[in-house]
Amino acid sequence: MIPKGISPNGDDKNDNFDLTGFNVRKISIFNRYGKEVFTQGAYTNEWYGQDKKGNELPTGTYYYSIELGNGDSKTGWVYINREE
């Protein structure tokens, strides 16, 4: 199941966008305006809510496009919660 939210606060609970088991070939994350803010090939759970330059993205809803190793793709949303 693809997570609907992450809370990158360093408590080791939902800190990253965990797609273990999905064999992700490429992931792209977009903000609410459709601007690509993060992309990664051969993704292995490196997204902790940061942009392409490593800056923290603000709390909010983001949209993803995932290309899987078997040729399928998935799209959806993920919420970043930075509040304590």
N, CA, C and O atoms as CSV, one atom per row, in Angstrom:
chain,resi,resn,atom,element,x,y,z
A,1,MET,N,N,0.837,-1.184,0.000
A,1,MET,CA,C,0.000,0.000,0.000
A,1,MET,C,C,0.883,1.249,0.000
A,1,MET,O,O,1.851,1.330,0.756
A,2,ILE,N,N,0.554,2.195,-0.828
A,2,ILE,CA,C,1.310,3.441,-0.908
A,2,ILE,C,C,0.851,4.366,0.219
A,2,ILE,O,O,-0.347,4.603,0.375
A,3,PRO,N,N,1.792,4.888,1.002
A,3,PRO,CA,C,1.423,5.767,2.117
A,3,PRO,C,C,0.722,7.037,1.633
A,3,PRO,O,O,1.003,7.537,0.544
A,4,LYS,N,N,-0.180,7.544,2.446
A,4,LYS,CA,C,-0.885,8.790,2.139
A,4,LYS,C,C,-0.264,9.983,2.850
A,4,LYS,O,O,-0.689,11.120,2.649
A,5,GLY,N,N,0.741,9.726,3.681
A,5,GLY,CA,C,1.368,10.837,4.379
A,5,GLY,C,C,2.718,10.464,4.949
A,5,GLY,O,O,3.002,9.294,5.203
A,6,ILE,N,N,3.550,11.480,5.149
A,6,ILE,CA,C,4.827,11.314,5.832
A,6,ILE,C,C,4.955,12.426,6.865
A,6,ILE,O,O,4.377,13.502,6.714
A,7,SER,N,N,5.716,12.151,7.911
A,7,SER,CA,C,5.985,13.153,8.947
A,7,SER,C,C,7.486,13.145,9.238
A,7,SER,O,O,7.934,12.521,10.200
A,8,PRO,N,N,8.254,13.838,8.405
A,8,PRO,CA,C,9.714,13.803,8.514
A,8,PRO,C,C,10.242,14.618,9.694
A,8,PRO,O,O,10.776,15.715,9.525
A,9,ASN,N,N,10.079,14.053,10.892
A,9,ASN,CA,C,10.494,14.764,12.104
A,9,ASN,C,C,11.589,14.028,12.871
A,9,ASN,O,O,11.937,14.428,13.982
A,10,GLY,N,N,12.131,12.966,12.296
A,10,GLY,CA,C,13.246,12.273,12.920
A,10,GLY,C,C,12.883,11.252,13.976
A,10,GLY,O,O,13.766,10.780,14.692
A,11,ASP,N,N,11.601,10.891,14.099
A,11,ASP,CA,C,11.208,9.911,15.120
A,11,ASP,C,C,11.198,8.477,14.582
A,11,ASP,O,O,10.788,7.556,15.288
A,12,ASP,N,N,11.643,8.286,13.345
A,12,ASP,CA,C,11.689,6.976,12.686
A,12,ASP,C,C,10.313,6.371,12.437
A,12,ASP,O,O,10.203,5.164,12.222
A,13,LYS,N,N,9.268,7.183,12.464
A,13,LYS,CA,C,7.907,6.735,12.149
A,13,LYS,C,C,7.390,7.580,10.994
A,13,LYS,O,O,7.144,8.775,11.155
A,14,ASN,N,N,7.228,6.969,9.850
A,14,ASN,CA,C,6.712,7.657,8.659
A,14,ASN,C,C,7.574,8.847,8.243
A,14,ASN,O,O,7.060,9.834,7.715
A,15,ASP,N,N,8.883,8.755,8.481
A,15,ASP,CA,C,9.774,9.864,8.139
A,15,ASP,C,C,9.995,10.007,6.639
A,15,ASP,O,O,10.272,11.106,6.158
A,16,ASN,N,N,9.878,8.913,5.896
A,16,ASN,CA,C,10.106,8.975,4.451
A,16,ASN,C,C,8.943,8.326,3.703
A,16,ASN,O,O,8.086,7.666,4.291
A,17,PHE,N,N,8.943,8.535,2.403
A,17,PHE,CA,C,7.911,7.971,1.525
A,17,PHE,C,C,8.342,6.548,1.198
A,17,PHE,O,O,9.077,6.315,0.238
A,18,ASP,N,N,7.880,5.611,1.998
A,18,ASP,CA,C,8.339,4.218,1.956
A,18,ASP,C,C,7.574,3.429,0.898
A,18,ASP,O,O,6.390,3.127,1.054
A,19,LEU,N,N,8.281,3.107,-0.176
A,19,LEU,CA,C,7.692,2.329,-1.268
A,19,LEU,C,C,8.374,0.973,-1.396
A,19,LEU,O,O,8.479,0.420,-2.491
A,20,THR,N,N,8.834,0.446,-0.270
A,20,THR,CA,C,9.479,-0.860,-0.246
A,20,THR,C,C,8.557,-1.901,-0.878
A,20,THR,O,O,7.370,-1.966,-0.557
A,21,GLY,N,N,9.108,-2.711,-1.773
A,21,GLY,CA,C,8.340,-3.769,-2.415
A,21,GLY,C,C,7.685,-3.376,-3.728
A,21,GLY,O,O,7.094,-4.223,-4.398
A,22,PHE,N,N,7.779,-2.105,-4.109
A,22,PHE,CA,C,7.135,-1.657,-5.343
A,22,PHE,C,C,8.046,-1.679,-6.561
A,22,PHE,O,O,7.558,-1.509,-7.678
A,23,ASN,N,N,9.350,-1.881,-6.393
A,23,ASN,CA,C,10.306,-1.891,-7.508
A,23,ASN,C,C,10.137,-0.637,-8.364
A,23,ASN,O,O,9.829,-0.714,-9.553
A,24,VAL,N,N,10.347,0.521,-7.731
A,24,VAL,CA,C,10.151,1.814,-8.389
A,24,VAL,C,C,11.331,2.132,-9.306
A,24,VAL,O,O,12.479,2.199,-8.866
A,25,ARG,N,N,11.027,2.324,-10.578
A,25,ARG,CA,C,12.055,2.706,-11.548
A,25,ARG,C,C,12.296,4.211,-11.497
A,25,ARG,O,O,13.435,4.665,-11.610
A,26,LYS,N,N,11.210,4.994,-11.325
A,26,LYS,CA,C,11.333,6.448,-11.249
A,26,LYS,C,C,10.149,7.006,-10.478
A,26,LYS,O,O,9.025,6.517,-10.589
A,27,ILE,N,N,10.426,8.043,-9.692
A,27,ILE,CA,C,9.358,8.748,-8.991
A,27,ILE,C,C,9.514,10.237,-9.239
A,27,ILE,O,O,10.627,10.763,-9.263
A,28,SER,N,N,8.396,10.906,-9.421
A,28,SER,CA,C,8.367,12.358,-9.529
A,28,SER,C,C,7.326,12.867,-8.545
A,28,SER,O,O,6.235,12.309,-8.434
A,29,ILE,N,N,7.676,13.935,-7.830
A,29,ILE,CA,C,6.778,14.565,-6.866
A,29,ILE,C,C,6.492,15.979,-7.362
A,29,ILE,O,O,7.398,16.693,-7.793
A,30,PHE,N,N,5.217,16.375,-7.296
A,30,PHE,CA,C,4.787,17.682,-7.784
A,30,PHE,C,C,4.075,18.443,-6.674
A,30,PHE,O,O,3.423,17.844,-5.819
A,31,ASN,N,N,4.205,19.781,-6.694
A,31,ASN,CA,C,3.461,20.589,-5.734
A,31,ASN,C,C,2.044,20.818,-6.254
A,31,ASN,O,O,1.673,20.297,-7.306
A,32,ARG,N,N,1.268,21.584,-5.528
A,32,ARG,CA,C,-0.140,21.783,-5.892
A,32,ARG,C,C,-0.324,22.559,-7.188
A,32,ARG,O,O,-1.416,22.575,-7.755
A,33,TYR,N,N,0.737,23.199,-7.657
A,33,TYR,CA,C,0.670,23.946,-8.915
A,33,TYR,C,C,1.144,23.117,-10.109
A,33,TYR,O,O,1.148,23.600,-11.241
A,34,GLY,N,N,1.544,21.871,-9.854
A,34,GLY,CA,C,1.995,20.999,-10.925
A,34,GLY,C,C,3.479,21.095,-11.224
A,34,GLY,O,O,3.958,20.482,-12.178
A,35,LYS,N,N,4.217,21.859,-10.419
A,35,LYS,CA,C,5.664,21.982,-10.613
A,35,LYS,C,C,6.364,20.774,-10.000
A,35,LYS,O,O,6.114,20.415,-8.849
A,36,GLU,N,N,7.247,20.150,-10.784
A,36,GLU,CA,C,8.009,19.020,-10.257
A,36,GLU,C,C,8.999,19.541,-9.222
A,36,GLU,O,O,9.826,20.401,-9.522
A,37,VAL,N,N,8.910,19.013,-7.998
A,37,VAL,CA,C,9.791,19.472,-6.921
A,37,VAL,C,C,10.837,18.432,-6.545
A,37,VAL,O,O,11.829,18.757,-5.892
A,38,PHE,N,N,10.622,17.176,-6.956
A,38,PHE,CA,C,11.570,16.107,-6.655
A,38,PHE,C,C,11.429,15.027,-7.712
A,38,PHE,O,O,10.325,14.735,-8.171
A,39,THR,N,N,12.545,14.437,-8.094
A,39,THR,CA,C,12.525,13.286,-8.993
A,39,THR,C,C,13.707,12.393,-8.656
A,39,THR,O,O,14.769,12.874,-8.262
A,40,GLN,N,N,13.517,11.101,-8.812
A,40,GLN,CA,C,14.582,10.151,-8.477
A,40,GLN,C,C,14.387,8.897,-9.308
A,40,GLN,O,O,13.292,8.335,-9.346
A,41,GLY,N,N,15.442,8.458,-9.969
A,41,GLY,CA,C,15.436,7.179,-10.657
A,41,GLY,C,C,15.893,6.096,-9.703
A,41,GLY,O,O,16.617,6.381,-8.749
A,42,ALA,N,N,15.485,4.861,-9.941
A,42,ALA,CA,C,15.853,3.724,-9.076
A,42,ALA,C,C,15.615,4.074,-7.607
A,42,ALA,O,O,16.511,3.941,-6.773
A,43,TYR,N,N,14.411,4.515,-7.306
A,43,TYR,CA,C,14.047,5.014,-5.975
A,43,TYR,C,C,14.117,3.930,-4.910
A,43,TYR,O,O,13.578,2.836,-5.080
A,44,THR,N,N,14.789,4.250,-3.812
A,44,THR,CA,C,14.854,3.344,-2.653
A,44,THR,C,C,14.573,4.113,-1.370
A,44,THR,O,O,15.368,4.082,-0.430
A,45,ASN,N,N,13.448,4.795,-1.337
A,45,ASN,CA,C,12.935,5.489,-0.152
A,45,ASN,C,C,13.771,6.687,0.280
A,45,ASN,O,O,13.932,6.929,1.476
A,46,GLU,N,N,14.312,7.448,-0.691
A,46,GLU,CA,C,15.124,8.617,-0.366
A,46,GLU,C,C,14.331,9.896,-0.127
A,46,GLU,O,O,14.923,10.911,0.240
A,47,TRP,N,N,13.019,9.884,-0.320
A,47,TRP,CA,C,12.278,11.137,-0.196
A,47,TRP,C,C,11.756,11.317,1.221
A,47,TRP,O,O,10.927,10.549,1.709
A,48,TYR,N,N,12.272,12.359,1.861
A,48,TYR,CA,C,11.885,12.738,3.220
A,48,TYR,C,C,11.154,14.075,3.215
A,48,TYR,O,O,11.127,14.771,4.230
A,49,GLY,N,N,10.564,14.437,2.085
A,49,GLY,CA,C,9.857,15.710,1.987
A,49,GLY,C,C,10.748,16.862,1.573
A,49,GLY,O,O,10.486,18.010,1.931
A,50,GLN,N,N,11.805,16.566,0.817
A,50,GLN,CA,C,12.719,17.617,0.373
A,50,GLN,C,C,12.543,17.881,-1.122
A,50,GLN,O,O,12.008,17.051,-1.857
A,51,ASP,N,N,13.007,19.059,-1.556
A,51,ASP,CA,C,12.975,19.355,-2.984
A,51,ASP,C,C,14.241,18.832,-3.653
A,51,ASP,O,O,15.051,18.152,-3.023
A,52,LYS,N,N,14.405,19.154,-4.931
A,52,LYS,CA,C,15.550,18.657,-5.706
A,52,LYS,C,C,16.890,19.117,-5.149
A,52,LYS,O,O,17.910,18.460,-5.357
A,53,LYS,N,N,16.892,20.260,-4.432
A,53,LYS,CA,C,18.133,20.805,-3.872
A,53,LYS,C,C,18.358,20.379,-2.426
A,53,LYS,O,O,19.357,20.757,-1.815
A,54,GLY,N,N,17.435,19.593,-1.877
A,54,GLY,CA,C,17.569,19.129,-0.505
A,54,GLY,C,C,16.901,20.009,0.532
A,54,GLY,O,O,17.014,19.744,1.729
A,55,ASN,N,N,16.201,21.057,0.094
A,55,ASN,CA,C,15.496,21.944,1.017
A,55,ASN,C,C,14.174,21.317,1.453
A,55,ASN,O,O,13.504,20.657,0.659
A,56,GLU,N,N,13.805,21.523,2.710
A,56,GLU,CA,C,12.537,20.998,3.217
A,56,GLU,C,C,11.366,21.654,2.502
A,56,GLU,O,O,11.313,22.876,2.367
A,57,LEU,N,N,10.431,20.834,2.046
A,57,LEU,CA,C,9.188,21.346,1.488
A,57,LEU,C,C,8.220,21.612,2.636
A,57,LEU,O,O,8.258,20.909,3.646
A,58,PRO,N,N,7.355,22.614,2.499
A,58,PRO,CA,C,6.419,22.920,3.580
A,58,PRO,C,C,5.318,21.869,3.716
A,58,PRO,O,O,5.073,21.075,2.807
A,59,THR,N,N,4.670,21.887,4.865
A,59,THR,CA,C,3.505,21.045,5.104
A,59,THR,C,C,2.503,21.253,3.974
A,59,THR,O,O,2.283,22.379,3.527
A,60,GLY,N,N,1.902,20.167,3.521
A,60,GLY,CA,C,0.899,20.278,2.471
A,60,GLY,C,C,0.754,18.996,1.678
A,60,GLY,O,O,1.420,17.996,1.947
A,61,THR,N,N,-0.125,19.045,0.700
A,61,THR,CA,C,-0.392,17.903,-0.168
A,61,THR,C,C,0.456,18.006,-1.429
A,61,THR,O,O,0.544,19.062,-2.056
A,62,TYR,N,N,1.073,16.893,-1.782
A,62,TYR,CA,C,1.907,16.792,-2.977
A,62,TYR,C,C,1.399,15.611,-3.798
A,62,TYR,O,O,0.710,14.732,-3.282
A,63,TYR,N,N,1.739,15.604,-5.048
A,63,TYR,CA,C,1.246,14.581,-5.962
A,63,TYR,C,C,2.420,13.811,-6.539
A,63,TYR,O,O,3.476,14.385,-6.807
A,64,TYR,N,N,2.238,12.517,-6.731
A,64,TYR,CA,C,3.335,11.693,-7.228
A,64,TYR,C,C,2.938,10.975,-8.510
A,64,TYR,O,O,1.766,10.712,-8.777
A,65,SER,N,N,3.958,10.674,-9.280
A,65,SER,CA,C,3.855,9.809,-10.448
A,65,SER,C,C,4.981,8.799,-10.312
A,65,SER,O,O,6.151,9.168,-10.220
A,66,ILE,N,N,4.622,7.528,-10.299
A,66,ILE,CA,C,5.594,6.460,-10.075
A,66,ILE,C,C,5.608,5.537,-11.285
A,66,ILE,O,O,4.562,5.061,-11.728
A,67,GLU,N,N,6.799,5.290,-11.813
A,67,GLU,CA,C,6.984,4.295,-12.868
A,67,GLU,C,C,7.566,3.046,-12.216
A,67,GLU,O,O,8.618,3.103,-11.579
A,68,LEU,N,N,6.881,1.928,-12.377
A,68,LEU,CA,C,7.321,0.682,-11.765
A,68,LEU,C,C,8.184,-0.123,-12.729
A,68,LEU,O,O,8.139,0.082,-13.942
A,69,GLY,N,N,8.955,-1.022,-12.184
A,69,GLY,CA,C,9.849,-1.852,-12.976
A,69,GLY,C,C,9.145,-2.727,-13.993
A,69,GLY,O,O,9.740,-3.102,-15.002
A,70,ASN,N,N,7.871,-3.062,-13.743
A,70,ASN,CA,C,7.125,-3.919,-14.676
A,70,ASN,C,C,6.428,-3.123,-15.780
A,70,ASN,O,O,5.690,-3.693,-16.584
A,71,GLY,N,N,6.659,-1.801,-15.822
A,71,GLY,CA,C,6.060,-0.968,-16.857
A,71,GLY,C,C,4.784,-0.273,-16.436
A,71,GLY,O,O,4.337,0.647,-17.120
A,72,ASP,N,N,4.183,-0.684,-15.328
A,72,ASP,CA,C,2.983,-0.023,-14.827
A,72,ASP,C,C,3.351,1.331,-14.230
A,72,ASP,O,O,4.520,1.612,-13.966
A,73,SER,N,N,2.334,2.161,-14.023
A,73,SER,CA,C,2.547,3.438,-13.350
A,73,SER,C,C,1.427,3.665,-12.345
A,73,SER,O,O,0.329,3.124,-12.474
A,74,LYS,N,N,1.732,4.472,-11.352
A,74,LYS,CA,C,0.763,4.821,-10.321
A,74,LYS,C,C,0.853,6.318,-10.078
A,74,LYS,O,O,1.934,6.905,-10.131
A,75,THR,N,N,-0.294,6.925,-9.811
A,75,THR,CA,C,-0.339,8.337,-9.457
A,75,THR,C,C,-1.209,8.488,-8.225
A,75,THR,O,O,-2.058,7.642,-7.944
A,76,GLY,N,N,-0.995,9.557,-7.499
A,76,GLY,CA,C,-1.787,9.808,-6.309
A,76,GLY,C,C,-1.234,10.990,-5.547
A,76,GLY,O,O,-0.487,11.803,-6.091
A,77,TRP,N,N,-1.606,11.076,-4.285
A,77,TRP,CA,C,-1.174,12.195,-3.459
A,77,TRP,C,C,-0.540,11.688,-2.176
A,77,TRP,O,O,-0.779,10.560,-1.744
A,78,VAL,N,N,0.276,12.552,-1.575
A,78,VAL,CA,C,0.905,12.272,-0.286
A,78,VAL,C,C,0.959,13.590,0.488
A,78,VAL,O,O,1.259,14.641,-0.079
A,79,TYR,N,N,0.670,13.521,1.768
A,79,TYR,CA,C,0.650,14.711,2.616
A,79,TYR,C,C,1.920,14.766,3.451
A,79,TYR,O,O,2.286,13.782,4.094
A,80,ILE,N,N,2.592,15.907,3.443
A,80,ILE,CA,C,3.740,16.130,4.330
A,80,ILE,C,C,3.229,16.858,5.559
A,80,ILE,O,O,2.656,17.943,5.456
A,81,ASN,N,N,3.438,16.255,6.729
A,81,ASN,CA,C,3.051,16.875,7.991
A,81,ASN,C,C,4.320,17.207,8.761
A,81,ASN,O,O,5.007,16.309,9.249
A,82,ARG,N,N,4.627,18.472,8.870
A,82,ARG,CA,C,5.821,18.911,9.596
A,82,ARG,C,C,5.471,19.455,10.975
A,82,ARG,O,O,6.355,19.914,11.698
A,83,GLU,N,N,4.218,19.411,11.343
A,83,GLU,CA,C,3.806,19.945,12.640
A,83,GLU,C,C,4.116,18.954,13.741
A,83,GLU,O,O,4.061,17.742,13.533
A,84,GLU,N,N,4.435,19.464,14.890
A,84,GLU,CA,C,4.775,18.621,16.051
A,84,GLU,C,C,3.524,18.045,16.673
A,84,GLU,O,O,3.606,17.312,17.659
